[in-house]
C-alpha cells in the first residue's frame, strides 16, 4: 500500500548518487537506471546500474565505447553485464541511497573471478611467478 | 552487451523531441519521476516515470540550480530561471520513439511549463 507521493528528477535525485550498503559501507555510485513496465501499464524504475558497463554508454562517443570495451575485455564473463541492484534492495533514497543488504550479496560485485583472471593471464606469466617463495 | 537488456533512462538524455506538428522543441535534459513512498519503513520508494523535461531549463533542474537557489553561483541563477521558463514537460505516455529522436503526440501549445 502506498501512502504518499511527490515528484523527483532522475538526473538530480538518482544518477551519480552514492550507494551505501546495509552496514553503511560506501559501495558504488549510480551510473544508470533501468526501467520496465508493470501490469498497471506504467513504467517504473526497476534497478540501479553501476560500473563502467553502465557508465560508458552515458559518456557516449568514442571515449564511452573505449570504457565499455576495456571493461568487457577485463571482465571474466564472455558477455558481461553491469552490476544490477534491484529496487527491492533499496530501503531509502536521499542524499545517499541505502540498501538493505551487504554489498557482497549484490550480483556482479564479487571480485574473485576478476582476481582469477588476473592470476591466470598476468600474475602467473611474470618471470618467477611459479617459484616457491 | 545484451541487446535484450531492459531499457535504461540514460538513453533518453540528449535526444531531440518533436511535437505533433514535427517542430523540434528541445532536447531531453531531465526525466521526472513520481516518488511513491511505501507504507512500511523496510521498503524503499517506488519511482514511476511521469515525464521528460525538454529544453535547456531541464539542465538547470539537473544541476540543482532551481531546487537550491541560494547556493546557485550568481552568474547562473538568473540564466537558469529564465531557461526554466522555456522548458516543457512532455508526459511520458505521449512519447514515441522515432529513430534517434523522440516525438510527442501533443502540440507544443499543449505542453506545460516546468514548476520550479
gemmi code that builds the backbone of each chain (N, CA, C; Angstrom):
import gemmi

chains = {
    "A": [
        ("UNK", (0.850, -1.188, 0.000), (0.000, 0.000, 0.000), (0.882, 1.232, 0.000)),
        ("UNK", (0.571, 2.185, -0.817), (1.356, 3.398, -0.891), (0.706, 4.504, -0.068)),
        ("UNK", (1.529, 5.319, 0.554), (0.976, 6.305, 1.468), (1.164, 7.731, 0.993)),
        ("UNK", (2.164, 8.023, 0.158), (2.457, 9.408, -0.168), (3.234, 9.427, -1.476)),
        ("UNK", (3.090, 10.483, -2.244), (3.886, 10.570, -3.462), (4.236, 12.018, -3.740)),
        ("UNK", (5.365, 12.216, -4.418), (5.752, 13.538, -4.875), (6.654, 13.346, -6.092)),
        ("UNK", (7.130, 14.449, -6.655), (7.929, 14.343, -7.867), (9.407, 14.555, -7.553)),
        ("UNK", (10.236, 13.788, -8.242), (11.683, 13.995, -8.189), (12.203, 13.880, -9.618)),
        ("UNK", (13.398, 14.399, -9.830), (14.004, 14.323, -11.154), (15.122, 13.286, -11.124)),
        ("UNK", (15.092, 12.375, -12.085), (16.001, 11.230, -12.060), (17.463, 11.650, -12.116)),
        ("UNK", (17.777, 12.601, -12.981), (19.169, 13.012, -13.128), (19.716, 13.632, -11.858)),
        ("UNK", (18.852, 14.335, -11.125), (19.283, 15.016, -9.905), (19.216, 14.097, -8.689)),
        ("UNK", (18.157, 13.299, -8.594), (17.904, 12.548, -7.367), (18.499, 11.142, -7.368)),
        ("UNK", (18.775, 10.588, -8.550), (19.266, 9.207, -8.586), (20.665, 9.094, -9.200)),
        ("UNK", (20.842, 9.633, -10.399), (22.122, 9.436, -11.090), (23.271, 10.048, -10.301)),
        ("UNK", (24.357, 9.318, -10.218), (25.598, 9.743, -9.561), (25.490, 9.836, -8.036)),
        ("UNK", (24.386, 9.368, -7.476), (24.272, 9.348, -6.013), (25.118, 8.214, -5.445)),
        ("UNK", (25.642, 8.451, -4.243), (26.413, 7.419, -3.548), (25.471, 6.322, -3.058)),
        ("UNK", (25.883, 5.082, -3.226), (25.120, 3.949, -2.691), (25.879, 3.412, -1.483)),
        ("UNK", (25.159, 3.218, -0.387), (25.787, 2.609, 0.792), (25.019, 1.332, 1.137)),
        ("UNK", (25.748, 0.355, 1.634), (25.097, -0.929, 1.896), (24.514, -0.959, 3.304)),
        ("UNK", (24.010, -2.094, 3.696), (23.325, -2.232, 4.992), (24.227, -1.837, 6.155)),
        ("UNK", (25.539, -2.056, 5.985), (26.481, -1.770, 7.060), (27.122, -0.381, 6.913)),
        ("UNK", (26.471, 0.500, 6.154), (26.907, 1.888, 5.973), (28.222, 1.992, 5.195)),
        ("UNK", (28.597, 0.939, 4.472), (29.829, 0.993, 3.679), (29.543, 1.602, 2.312)),
        ("UNK", (30.310, 2.617, 1.883), (30.134, 3.142, 0.520), (30.460, 2.037, -0.476)),
        ("UNK", (29.657, 1.917, -1.490), (29.744, 0.736, -2.336), (29.932, 1.125, -3.794)),
        ("UNK", (29.186, 2.078, -4.287), (29.305, 2.496, -5.686), (28.473, 3.755, -5.865)),
        ("UNK", (28.500, 4.276, -7.088), (27.590, 5.368, -7.415), (26.640, 4.882, -8.508)),
        ("UNK", (25.511, 5.531, -8.582), (24.514, 5.136, -9.578), (24.971, 5.652, -10.942)),
        ("UNK", (25.255, 4.728, -11.855), (25.707, 5.130, -13.188), (24.579, 5.122, -14.207)),
        ("UNK", (23.546, 4.369, -13.951), (22.392, 4.413, -14.852), (21.209, 3.808, -14.114)),
        ("UNK", (20.039, 3.950, -14.714), (18.798, 3.492, -14.098), (18.051, 2.659, -15.134)),
        ("UNK", (17.633, 1.479, -14.700), (16.893, 0.578, -15.599), (15.399, 0.713, -15.294)),
        ("UNK", (14.575, 0.602, -16.313), (13.131, 0.688, -16.063), (12.389, -0.402, -16.825)),
        ("UNK", (11.151, -0.631, -16.406), (10.318, -1.636, -17.050), (8.849, -1.337, -16.807)),
        ("UNK", (8.006, -2.030, -17.564), (6.570, -1.786, -17.499), (5.908, -2.755, -16.526)),
        ("UNK", (5.025, -2.217, -15.685), (4.284, -3.051, -14.744), (2.880, -3.322, -15.286)),
        ("UNK", (2.164, -4.248, -14.641), (0.820, -4.588, -15.146), (-0.132, -3.395, -15.227)),
        ("UNK", (0.088, -2.357, -14.418), (-0.819, -1.197, -14.498), (-0.530, -0.345, -15.746)),
        ("UNK", (0.466, -0.738, -16.536), (0.772, -0.006, -17.765), (1.813, 1.080, -17.592)),
        ("UNK", (2.155, 1.394, -16.339), (3.143, 2.440, -16.100), (4.560, 1.906, -16.176)),
        ("UNK", (5.500, 2.784, -16.480), (6.915, 2.421, -16.474), (7.526, 2.846, -15.144)),
        ("UNK", (8.194, 1.924, -14.492), (8.775, 2.161, -13.173), (10.274, 1.855, -13.209)),
        ("UNK", (10.996, 2.544, -12.327), (12.408, 2.221, -12.149), (12.502, 0.831, -11.534)),
        ("UNK", (13.257, -0.057, -12.163), (13.349, -1.435, -11.667), (14.696, -1.739, -11.022)),
        ("UNK", (15.748, -1.011, -11.410), (17.070, -1.321, -10.854), (18.016, -0.144, -11.065)),
        ("UNK", (19.034, -0.109, -10.217), (20.130, 0.845, -10.366), (21.308, 0.074, -10.963)),
        ("UNK", (22.006, 0.689, -11.887), (23.142, 0.038, -12.546), (24.431, 0.768, -12.177)),
        ("UNK", (25.478, -0.010, -11.957), (26.751, 0.576, -11.522), (27.903, -0.007, -12.333)),
        ("UNK", (28.974, 0.757, -12.388), (30.202, 0.261, -13.000), (30.401, 0.776, -14.407)),
        ("UNK", (31.595, 0.507, -14.953), (31.936, 1.034, -16.286), (30.973, 0.593, -17.381)),
        ("UNK", (30.388, -0.610, -17.231), (29.448, -1.092, -18.241), (28.191, -0.256, -18.312)),
        ("UNK", (27.860, 0.412, -17.232), (26.702, 1.304, -17.231), (27.112, 2.746, -17.499)),
        ("UNK", (28.305, 3.101, -17.018), (28.745, 4.489, -17.146), (29.209, 4.825, -18.566)),
        ("UNK", (29.885, 3.886, -19.210), (30.432, 4.139, -20.544), (29.394, 4.649, -21.545)),
        ("UNK", (28.265, 3.948, -21.682), (27.267, 4.433, -22.631), (26.750, 5.830, -22.303)),
        ("UNK", (26.762, 6.192, -21.013), (26.350, 7.558, -20.647), (27.359, 8.579, -21.131)),
        ("UNK", (28.639, 8.220, -21.075), (29.688, 9.128, -21.544), (29.528, 9.365, -23.043)),
        ("UNK", (29.237, 8.277, -23.748), (28.952, 8.385, -25.173), (30.195, 8.554, -26.031)),
        ("UNK", (29.995, 8.492, -27.349), (31.079, 8.707, -28.299), (32.196, 7.696, -28.170)),
        ("UNK", (33.356, 8.066, -28.688), (34.490, 7.145, -28.684), (34.989, 6.851, -27.265)),
        ("UNK", (35.117, 7.891, -26.381), (35.553, 7.574, -25.011), (34.627, 6.579, -24.321)),
        ("UNK", (33.319, 6.731, -24.529), (32.369, 5.806, -23.914), (32.544, 4.392, -24.425)),
        ("UNK", (32.788, 4.260, -25.724), (32.995, 2.916, -26.294), (34.278, 2.296, -25.765)),
        ("UNK", (35.324, 3.133, -25.586), (36.580, 2.611, -25.036), (36.365, 2.094, -23.615)),
        ("UNK", (35.648, 2.886, -22.824), (35.416, 2.485, -21.430), (34.733, 1.120, -21.382)),
        ("UNK", (33.681, 0.959, -22.186), (32.944, -0.307, -22.176), (33.813, -1.436, -22.722)),
        ("UNK", (34.589, -1.126, -23.759), (35.411, -2.154, -24.377), (36.486, -2.665, -23.418)),
        ("UNK", (37.159, -1.741, -22.728), (38.208, -2.148, -21.774), (37.592, -2.937, -20.629)),
        ("UNK", (36.461, -2.449, -20.125), (35.778, -3.160, -19.030), (35.380, -4.572, -19.469)),
        ("UNK", (34.825, -4.693, -20.675), (34.381, -6.013, -21.145), (35.560, -6.945, -21.342)),
        ("UNK", (36.698, -6.392, -21.794), (37.865, -7.237, -22.036), (38.459, -7.736, -20.725)),
        ("UNK", (38.443, -6.881, -19.701), (38.996, -7.289, -18.410), (38.032, -8.173, -17.629)),
        ("UNK", (36.778, -8.126, -17.979), (35.773, -8.881, -17.226), (35.874, -10.368, -17.575)),
        ("UNK", (35.772, -11.244, -16.593), (35.918, -12.678, -16.886), (34.743, -13.277, -17.660)),
        ("UNK", (33.572, -12.640, -17.610), (32.427, -13.180, -18.355), (32.561, -12.844, -19.836)),
        ("UNK", (32.050, -13.740, -20.674), (32.103, -13.517, -22.119), (31.218, -12.338, -22.517)),
        ("UNK", (30.041, -12.261, -21.940), (29.099, -11.201, -22.281), (28.675, -10.503, -20.986)),
        ("UNK", (29.560, -9.666, -20.413), (29.296, -9.131, -19.069), (28.159, -8.115, -19.050)),
        ("UNK", (27.555, -8.012, -17.894), (26.507, -7.016, -17.660), (26.945, -6.150, -16.484)),
        ("UNK", (26.480, -4.904, -16.419), (26.836, -4.055, -15.281), (26.266, -4.612, -13.973)),
        ("UNK", (26.825, -4.162, -12.868), (26.255, -4.526, -11.571), (24.829, -3.983, -11.516)),
        ("UNK", (23.898, -4.872, -11.147), (22.479, -4.502, -11.161), (21.931, -4.624, -9.741)),
        ("UNK", (21.393, -3.522, -9.234), (20.812, -3.515, -7.897), (19.303, -3.373, -8.031)),
        ("UNK", (18.553, -4.446, -7.799), (17.089, -4.333, -7.904), (16.553, -3.322, -6.893)),
        ("UNK", (15.476, -2.663, -7.233), (14.915, -1.656, -6.331), (14.417, -2.286, -5.029)),
        ("UNK", (14.189, -3.609, -5.042), (13.771, -4.262, -3.792), (14.885, -4.245, -2.749)),
        ("UNK", (16.127, -3.986, -3.170), (17.246, -3.877, -2.219), (17.367, -2.460, -1.654)),
        ("UNK", (16.655, -1.515, -2.227), (16.790, -0.111, -1.818), (15.812, 0.172, -0.692)),
        ("UNK", (16.343, 0.710, 0.413), (15.472, 0.979, 1.546), (15.196, 2.469, 1.694)),
        ("UNK", (16.093, 3.319, 1.212), (15.815, 4.760, 1.265), (16.625, 5.478, 0.200)),
        ("UNK", (16.064, 6.592, -0.266), (16.721, 7.424, -1.276), (16.741, 8.851, -0.759)),
        ("UNK", (17.926, 9.346, -0.519), (18.066, 10.721, -0.048), (19.362, 11.270, -0.595)),
        ("UNK", (20.174, 11.885, 0.282), (21.494, 12.324, -0.163), (22.320, 11.133, -0.630)),
        ("UNK", (22.096, 9.996, -0.001), (22.691, 8.733, -0.447), (21.561, 7.716, -0.592)),
        ("UNK", (21.889, 6.643, -1.292), (20.903, 5.580, -1.492), (21.320, 4.399, -0.637)),
        ("UNK", (20.430, 4.020, 0.280), (20.801, 2.974, 1.233), (20.149, 1.649, 0.851)),
        ("UNK", (20.971, 0.578, 0.953), (20.478, -0.766, 0.637), (20.172, -1.528, 1.920)),
        ("UNK", (19.366, -2.577, 1.782), (19.061, -3.427, 2.935), (19.864, -4.727, 2.921)),
        ("UNK", (20.924, -4.769, 2.094), (21.788, -5.955, 2.031), (23.246, -5.500, 2.066)),
        ("UNK", (24.169, -6.384, 2.499), (25.597, -6.055, 2.358), (25.988, -6.107, 0.884)),
        ("UNK", (27.008, -5.331, 0.503), (27.279, -5.189, -0.931), (27.699, -6.496, -1.588)),
        ("UNK", (28.308, -7.414, -0.810), (28.765, -8.639, -1.470), (27.616, -9.601, -1.772)),
        ("UNK", (26.399, -9.241, -1.388), (25.244, -10.054, -1.781), (24.612, -9.566, -3.080)),
        ("UNK", (25.138, -8.449, -3.608), (24.609, -7.937, -4.871), (25.321, -8.640, -6.014)),
        ("UNK", (24.560, -9.167, -6.962), (25.145, -9.882, -8.099), (26.132, -9.004, -8.850)),
        ("UNK", (27.269, -9.597, -9.189), (28.227, -8.883, -10.025), (29.273, -8.121, -9.248)),
        ("UNK", (29.153, -8.084, -7.918), (30.148, -7.335, -7.158), (31.277, -8.215, -6.667)),
        ("UNK", (31.121, -9.539, -6.791), (32.207, -10.417, -6.358), (33.405, -10.206, -7.279)),
        ("UNK", (34.564, -10.011, -6.670), (35.744, -9.718, -7.476), (36.640, -10.924, -7.648)),
        ("UNK", (36.264, -12.093, -7.042), (37.184, -13.219, -7.092), (37.395, -13.717, -8.521)),
        ("UNK", (36.366, -13.587, -9.380), (36.548, -14.046, -10.762), (37.536, -13.141, -11.493)),
        ("UNK", (37.453, -11.825, -11.191), (38.410, -10.908, -11.803), (39.819, -11.197, -11.285)),
        ("UNK", (39.901, -11.499, -9.971), (41.199, -11.868, -9.407), (41.751, -13.117, -10.102)),
        ("UNK", (40.876, -14.090, -10.339), (41.306, -15.316, -11.029), (41.857, -14.976, -12.412)),
        ("UNK", (41.175, -14.096, -13.105), (41.591, -13.729, -14.462), (42.986, -13.089, -14.419)),
        ("UNK", (43.183, -12.183, -13.438), (44.497, -11.548, -13.316), (45.569, -12.586, -12.982)),
        ("UNK", (45.236, -13.545, -12.102), (46.197, -14.591, -11.741), (46.632, -15.376, -12.977)),
        ("UNK", (45.640, -15.817, -13.762), (45.915, -16.700, -14.906), (46.640, -15.945, -16.014)),
        ("UNK", (46.158, -14.765, -16.346), (46.639, -14.073, -17.537), (47.813, -13.124, -17.283)),
        ("UNK", (48.004, -12.679, -16.067), (49.059, -11.683, -15.820), (50.056, -12.179, -14.765)),
        ("UNK", (49.576, -12.440, -13.548), (50.498, -12.750, -12.447), (51.298, -14.012, -12.743)),
        ("UNK", (50.600, -15.073, -13.181), (51.292, -16.353, -13.421), (52.257, -16.287, -14.595)),
        ("UNK", (52.158, -15.288, -15.425), (53.069, -15.168, -16.570), (54.316, -14.344, -16.240)),
        ("UNK", (54.326, -13.726, -15.063), (55.516, -12.958, -14.683), (56.670, -13.918, -14.422)),
        ("UNK", (57.892, -13.547, -14.832), (59.038, -14.422, -14.568), (59.167, -14.686, -13.069)),
        ("UNK", (59.283, -15.961, -12.719), (59.442, -16.310, -11.301), (58.146, -16.485, -10.564)),
        ("UNK", (57.030, -16.279, -11.233), (55.749, -16.350, -10.523), (55.443, -17.741, -10.013)),
        ("UNK", (55.998, -18.798, -10.664), (55.669, -20.156, -10.265), (56.672, -20.725, -9.268)),
        ("UNK", (57.679, -19.948, -8.915), (58.673, -20.453, -7.968), (58.113, -20.469, -6.567)),
        ("UNK", (58.591, -21.410, -5.758), (58.255, -21.401, -4.340), (58.882, -20.173, -3.686)),
        ("UNK", (58.261, -19.608, -2.687), (58.863, -18.433, -2.038), (60.158, -18.813, -1.314)),
    ],
    "B": [
        ("UNK", (27.453, -6.617, -25.272), (26.327, -6.231, -24.437), (25.069, -6.947, -24.919)),
        ("UNK", (24.182, -7.228, -23.992), (22.964, -7.952, -24.312), (21.935, -7.030, -24.973)),
        ("UNK", (21.571, -7.307, -26.237), (20.617, -6.422, -26.909), (19.219, -6.498, -26.324)),
        ("UNK", (18.949, -7.586, -25.554), (17.622, -7.735, -24.953), (17.550, -7.154, -23.544)),
        ("UNK", (18.609, -6.474, -23.121), (18.627, -5.914, -21.773), (17.509, -4.890, -21.621)),
        ("UNK", (17.073, -4.721, -20.372), (15.993, -3.765, -20.097), (16.438, -2.347, -20.475)),
        ("UNK", (15.498, -1.492, -20.852), (15.881, -0.137, -21.263), (16.443, 0.675, -20.098)),
        ("UNK", (17.305, 1.624, -20.458), (17.944, 2.478, -19.456), (17.522, 3.930, -19.671)),
        ("UNK", (17.373, 4.640, -18.550), (16.934, 6.033, -18.650), (17.942, 6.912, -19.385)),
        ("UNK", (19.229, 6.569, -19.294), (20.235, 7.424, -19.926), (20.037, 7.518, -21.437)),
        ("UNK", (19.339, 6.537, -22.012), (19.066, 6.586, -23.463), (18.224, 7.797, -23.838)),
        ("UNK", (17.494, 8.326, -22.861), (16.598, 9.449, -23.151), (17.350, 10.785, -23.181)),
        ("UNK", (18.376, 10.892, -22.345), (19.051, 12.186, -22.197), (19.714, 12.615, -23.503)),
        ("UNK", (19.494, 13.877, -23.840), (20.148, 14.458, -25.007), (19.409, 14.245, -26.321)),
        ("UNK", (18.330, 13.485, -26.297), (17.624, 13.227, -27.565), (16.662, 14.371, -27.897)),
        ("UNK", (16.621, 14.679, -29.177), (15.728, 15.730, -29.657), (14.270, 15.250, -29.569)),
        ("UNK", (13.378, 16.156, -29.168), (11.954, 15.835, -29.105), (11.201, 16.739, -30.078)),
        ("UNK", (10.309, 16.141, -30.848), (9.463, 16.905, -31.773), (8.012, 16.789, -31.324)),
        ("UNK", (7.266, 17.875, -31.547), (5.863, 17.840, -31.150), (5.020, 17.197, -32.249)),
        ("UNK", (3.695, 17.220, -32.069), (2.809, 16.526, -33.008), (2.879, 17.119, -34.409)),
        ("UNK", (3.316, 18.392, -34.496), (3.427, 19.036, -35.806), (4.827, 18.883, -36.406)),
        ("UNK", (5.677, 18.136, -35.733), (7.014, 17.898, -36.255), (8.017, 18.972, -35.907)),
        ("UNK", (7.611, 19.951, -35.070), (8.549, 21.015, -34.682), (9.487, 20.527, -33.576)),
        ("UNK", (10.768, 20.845, -33.716), (11.732, 20.496, -32.667), (11.471, 21.389, -31.460)),
        ("UNK", (11.294, 20.777, -30.280), (11.023, 21.588, -29.085), (12.163, 21.526, -28.082)),
        ("UNK", (13.212, 20.815, -28.371), (14.383, 20.806, -27.495), (14.858, 19.400, -27.215)),
        ("UNK", (15.914, 19.342, -26.442), (16.494, 18.042, -26.079), (16.118, 17.680, -24.648)),
        ("UNK", (16.124, 16.384, -24.381), (15.776, 15.886, -23.048), (16.952, 16.140, -22.106)),
        ("UNK", (16.691, 16.870, -21.035), (17.737, 17.114, -20.044), (17.400, 16.502, -18.687)),
        ("UNK", (16.173, 16.058, -18.515), (15.801, 15.507, -17.219), (14.603, 14.576, -17.401)),
        ("UNK", (14.482, 13.613, -16.509), (13.339, 12.692, -16.516), (12.635, 12.832, -15.175)),
        ("UNK", (11.366, 13.194, -15.226), (10.629, 13.413, -13.973), (9.958, 12.122, -13.528)),
        ("UNK", (10.130, 11.812, -12.245), (9.584, 10.584, -11.657), (8.593, 10.941, -10.568)),
        ("UNK", (7.586, 10.105, -10.425), (6.718, 10.223, -9.246), (7.266, 9.272, -8.187)),
        ("UNK", (7.619, 9.849, -7.066), (8.175, 9.036, -5.976), (7.017, 8.605, -5.092)),
        ("UNK", (6.820, 7.311, -4.973), (5.698, 6.771, -4.219), (6.272, 6.050, -3.002)),
        ("UNK", (6.113, 6.682, -1.846), (6.675, 6.108, -0.624), (5.888, 4.883, -0.208)),
        ("UNK", (6.599, 3.879, 0.245), (5.933, 2.682, 0.744), (5.437, 2.931, 2.155)),
        ("UNK", (4.472, 2.139, 2.556), (3.894, 2.346, 3.888), (4.733, 1.712, 4.985)),
        ("UNK", (5.660, 0.823, 4.620), (6.497, 0.195, 5.648), (7.910, 0.762, 5.557)),
        ("UNK", (8.551, 0.993, 6.693), (9.882, 1.605, 6.670), (10.966, 0.704, 6.085)),
        ("UNK", (10.711, -0.595, 5.981), (11.721, -1.518, 5.465), (11.721, -1.591, 3.940)),
        ("UNK", (10.766, -0.935, 3.330), (10.648, -0.982, 1.879), (10.960, 0.387, 1.299)),
        ("UNK", (11.731, 0.409, 0.243), (12.081, 1.670, -0.383), (10.952, 2.211, -1.227)),
        ("UNK", (11.116, 3.460, -1.701), (10.062, 4.050, -2.535), (10.044, 3.438, -3.934)),
        ("UNK", (8.893, 3.560, -4.572), (8.767, 3.236, -5.995), (8.933, 4.524, -6.781)),
        ("UNK", (9.468, 4.415, -7.995), (9.610, 5.589, -8.854), (8.940, 5.302, -10.189)),
        ("UNK", (7.855, 6.030, -10.439), (7.141, 5.867, -11.703), (7.551, 6.998, -12.654)),
        ("UNK", (7.835, 6.640, -13.892), (8.256, 7.660, -14.859), (7.028, 8.457, -15.299)),
        ("UNK", (7.099, 9.774, -15.134), (5.947, 10.622, -15.431), (6.147, 11.488, -16.671)),
        ("UNK", (7.352, 12.032, -16.867), (7.516, 12.999, -17.956), (8.985, 13.203, -18.287)),
        ("UNK", (9.206, 13.738, -19.465), (10.534, 14.210, -19.849), (10.542, 15.734, -19.734)),
        ("UNK", (11.637, 16.272, -19.248), (11.786, 17.729, -19.201), (12.668, 18.109, -20.389)),
        ("UNK", (12.109, 18.900, -21.273), (12.755, 19.193, -22.548), (13.113, 20.680, -22.610)),
        ("UNK", (14.328, 20.953, -23.065), (14.798, 22.337, -23.156), (15.892, 22.582, -22.148)),
        ("UNK", (16.616, 23.674, -22.334), (17.803, 23.900, -21.501), (17.455, 24.099, -20.032)),
        ("UNK", (16.216, 24.461, -19.721), (15.824, 24.580, -18.312), (15.939, 23.255, -17.587)),
        ("UNK", (15.804, 22.168, -18.338), (15.948, 20.854, -17.725), (17.350, 20.641, -17.198)),
        ("UNK", (18.327, 21.246, -17.879), (19.710, 21.130, -17.409), (19.875, 21.867, -16.079)),
        ("UNK", (19.212, 23.028, -15.951), (19.265, 23.765, -14.683), (18.666, 22.935, -13.555)),
        ("UNK", (17.589, 22.222, -13.860), (16.985, 21.334, -12.856), (17.972, 20.252, -12.451)),
        ("UNK", (18.626, 19.675, -13.462), (19.517, 18.544, -13.218), (20.703, 18.957, -12.370)),
        ("UNK", (21.150, 20.193, -12.547), (22.287, 20.676, -11.767), (21.861, 21.191, -10.392)),
        ("UNK", (20.554, 21.193, -10.136), (20.069, 21.619, -8.832), (20.011, 23.127, -8.669)),
        ("UNK", (20.124, 23.892, -9.758), (20.138, 25.341, -9.654), (18.783, 25.901, -9.243)),
        ("UNK", (17.736, 25.141, -9.424), (16.412, 25.658, -9.097), (15.913, 25.158, -7.749)),
        ("UNK", (16.419, 23.990, -7.302), (15.959, 23.469, -6.021), (16.680, 24.119, -4.856)),
        ("UNK", (17.896, 24.601, -5.088), (18.649, 25.281, -4.026), (19.155, 26.622, -4.565)),
        ("UNK", (18.225, 27.586, -4.844), (18.641, 28.832, -5.495), (19.675, 29.614, -4.689)),
        ("UNK", (19.632, 29.481, -3.353), (20.578, 30.258, -2.547), (22.021, 29.796, -2.780)),
        ("UNK", (22.195, 28.574, -3.236), (23.546, 28.048, -3.445), (23.985, 28.133, -4.904)),
        ("UNK", (23.139, 28.648, -5.750), (23.481, 28.730, -7.163), (24.528, 29.827, -7.380)),
        ("UNK", (25.608, 29.532, -8.086), (26.593, 30.582, -8.380), (25.900, 31.764, -9.071)),
        ("UNK", (26.225, 32.993, -8.627), (25.410, 34.141, -9.032), (25.287, 34.341, -10.546)),
        ("UNK", (26.305, 34.042, -11.374), (26.082, 34.307, -12.809), (25.035, 33.373, -13.421)),
        ("UNK", (24.808, 32.235, -12.753), (23.978, 31.214, -13.369), (22.512, 31.240, -12.909)),
        ("UNK", (22.266, 31.837, -11.739), (20.921, 31.771, -11.168), (19.860, 32.369, -12.078)),
        ("UNK", (20.072, 33.620, -12.511), (19.069, 34.292, -13.343), (18.916, 33.573, -14.679)),
        ("UNK", (20.050, 33.136, -15.242), (20.007, 32.421, -16.527), (19.234, 31.102, -16.385)),
        ("UNK", (19.478, 30.422, -15.261), (18.792, 29.140, -15.041), (17.293, 29.350, -14.907)),
        ("UNK", (16.895, 30.397, -14.183), (15.456, 30.636, -14.003), (14.809, 31.017, -15.328)),
        ("UNK", (15.533, 31.789, -16.154), (14.996, 32.162, -17.470), (14.852, 30.927, -18.357)),
        ("UNK", (15.875, 30.063, -18.317), (15.821, 28.850, -19.145), (14.685, 27.942, -18.699)),
        ("UNK", (14.435, 27.930, -17.399), (13.385, 27.061, -16.872), (12.012, 27.473, -17.405)),
        ("UNK", (11.837, 28.776, -17.629), (10.548, 29.226, -18.156), (10.309, 28.718, -19.573)),
        ("UNK", (11.409, 28.393, -20.282), (11.291, 27.908, -21.659), (11.126, 26.383, -21.723)),
        ("UNK", (11.460, 25.709, -20.630), (11.414, 24.238, -20.643), (9.974, 23.744, -20.668)),
        ("UNK", (9.774, 22.572, -21.211), (8.439, 21.987, -21.321), (8.417, 20.601, -20.682)),
        ("UNK", (7.253, 20.272, -20.111), (7.045, 18.945, -19.533), (6.318, 18.093, -20.563)),
        ("UNK", (6.959, 17.040, -21.011), (6.361, 16.166, -22.022), (5.902, 14.884, -21.325)),
        ("UNK", (4.588, 14.677, -21.199), (4.108, 13.472, -20.493), (4.675, 12.201, -21.116)),
        ("UNK", (5.099, 11.303, -20.257), (5.771, 10.076, -20.683), (4.891, 9.245, -21.615)),
        ("UNK", (3.579, 9.188, -21.298), (2.724, 8.324, -22.124), (2.399, 8.943, -23.483)),
        ("UNK", (2.877, 10.166, -23.728), (2.684, 10.753, -25.059), (3.934, 10.622, -25.924)),
        ("UNK", (4.981, 10.016, -25.376), (6.276, 9.968, -26.069), (6.386, 8.698, -26.913)),
        ("UNK", (6.840, 8.867, -28.133), (7.083, 7.730, -29.029), (8.516, 7.804, -29.560)),
        ("UNK", (9.098, 6.643, -29.805), (10.429, 6.602, -30.419), (10.305, 6.941, -31.905)),
        ("UNK", (11.271, 7.681, -32.417), (11.284, 7.993, -33.845), (12.733, 8.007, -34.306)),
        ("UNK", (13.283, 6.809, -34.477), (14.702, 6.705, -34.820), (15.548, 7.220, -33.673)),
        ("UNK", (16.473, 8.129, -33.990), (17.333, 8.707, -32.962), (16.595, 9.746, -32.136)),
        ("UNK", (15.468, 10.196, -32.627), (14.713, 11.253, -31.949), (13.507, 10.673, -31.226)),
        ("UNK", (12.825, 11.563, -30.472), (11.573, 11.199, -29.823), (10.501, 12.140, -30.346)),
        ("UNK", (9.271, 11.694, -30.341), (8.189, 12.604, -30.710), (7.060, 12.446, -29.708)),
        ("UNK", (6.352, 13.558, -29.496), (5.198, 13.524, -28.607), (3.937, 13.666, -29.450)),
        ("UNK", (2.875, 13.074, -28.964), (1.612, 13.159, -29.698), (0.904, 14.479, -29.419)),
        ("UNK", (1.489, 15.331, -28.566), (0.872, 16.608, -28.211), (1.511, 17.748, -28.996)),
        ("UNK", (0.755, 18.824, -29.171), (1.293, 20.028, -29.795), (2.058, 20.843, -28.758)),
        ("UNK", (2.975, 21.661, -29.209), (3.788, 22.464, -28.288), (2.900, 23.286, -27.357)),
        ("UNK", (1.815, 23.824, -27.889), (0.940, 24.683, -27.075), (0.228, 23.893, -25.968)),
        ("UNK", (0.184, 22.574, -26.092), (-0.480, 21.752, -25.071), (0.466, 21.329, -23.954)),
        ("UNK", (1.746, 21.607, -24.135), (2.721, 21.154, -23.136), (2.851, 22.176, -22.020)),
        ("UNK", (2.883, 21.686, -20.797), (3.005, 22.566, -19.631), (4.453, 23.016, -19.455)),
        ("UNK", (4.601, 24.163, -18.795), (5.940, 24.609, -18.422), (6.316, 23.960, -17.088)),
        ("UNK", (7.552, 24.129, -16.709), (8.068, 23.431, -15.521), (7.800, 24.263, -14.274)),
        ("UNK", (7.264, 23.604, -13.247), (7.139, 24.242, -11.933), (8.474, 24.115, -11.227)),
        ("UNK", (9.107, 25.231, -10.855), (10.416, 25.096, -10.203), (10.288, 24.401, -8.847)),
    ],
}
model = gemmi.Model(1)
for chain_id, residues in chains.items():
    chain = gemmi.Chain(chain_id)
    for i, (resn, *xyz) in enumerate(residues, 1):
        res = gemmi.Residue()
        res.name, res.seqid = resn, gemmi.SeqId(i, " ")
        for name, pos in zip(("N", "CA", "C"), xyz):
            atom = gemmi.Atom()
            atom.name, atom.element = name, gemmi.Element(name[0])
            atom.pos, atom.b_iso = gemmi.Position(*pos), 0.0
            res.add_atom(atom)
        chain.add_residue(res)
    model.add_chain(chain)
structure = gemmi.Structure()
structure.add_model(model)
structure.setup_entities()
